Amino acid sequence: MAQVQVRDNESIDSALRRFKKELEQAGILREVREHQHYEKPSDKKRKAEAARKRKIARANRSSD
């Protein structure tokens, strides 16, 4: 669970910004998005394979 203590003389905006950064680092938002809708295992596998191919293609482009 992510927590942020609001410091003395700290604006709510900066505390919220720190909280959002902590959520992102903890991976909570990504996990929530993954659980919003059910994804069939075959779809997960297909999506992971496509991501792997994109990563390889990107690495090949940058090495040229």
C-alpha positions in Angstrom: 0.0 0.0 0.0 1.4 3.4 -1.0 1.4 6.2 1.6 2.6 9.8 1.5 2.8 12.0 4.6 1.9 15.6 3.8 4.8 17.7 5.0 4.5 21.1 6.8 3.9 23.9 4.4 3.5 21.5 1.5 0.8 22.1 -1.0 -1.8 19.4 -1.7 -0.7 19.4 -5.4 2.9 18.5 -4.6 1.8 15.8 -2.1 -0.6 14.3 -4.8 2.3 14.4 -7.3 4.5 12.4 -4.9 1.7 10.0 -4.2 1.1 9.3 -7.9 4.8 8.8 -8.4 4.9 6.3 -5.6 1.9 4.4 -7.1 3.6 4.3 -10.4 6.8 2.9 -8.9 4.9 0.3 -6.8 3.1 -0.9 -10.0 -0.3 -0.5 -8.4 -1.9 1.4 -11.3 -0.6 -1.2 -13.9 -2.1 -4.0 -11.8 -5.4 -2.2 -11.5 -5.6 -1.7 -15.2 -4.8 -5.4 -15.8 -7.6 -6.5 -13.5 -10.3 -4.1 -14.9 -11.4 -6.6 -17.6 -10.9 -10.3 -17.9 -8.3 -11.3 -20.5 -8.3 -14.8 -21.9 -5.0 -16.7 -21.4 -4.7 -17.0 -25.2 -5.0 -13.3 -25.6 -2.4 -12.6 -22.9 0.0 -15.0 -24.6 -0.6 -13.3 -28.0 -0.1 -9.8 -26.5 3.1 -10.9 -24.8 4.4 -12.4 -28.0 3.7 -9.2 -29.9 5.4 -7.2 -27.2 8.5 -9.5 -27.4 8.7 -9.1 -31.2 8.4 -5.3 -30.9 11.2 -5.2 -28.3 13.4 -7.3 -30.6 12.7 -5.2 -33.6 13.3 -2.0 -31.6 16.7 -3.4 -30.5 17.6 -4.3 -34.0 16.8 -0.8 -35.3 18.9 0.9 -32.6 21.9 -1.3 -33.2 22.1 -0.3 -36.9 
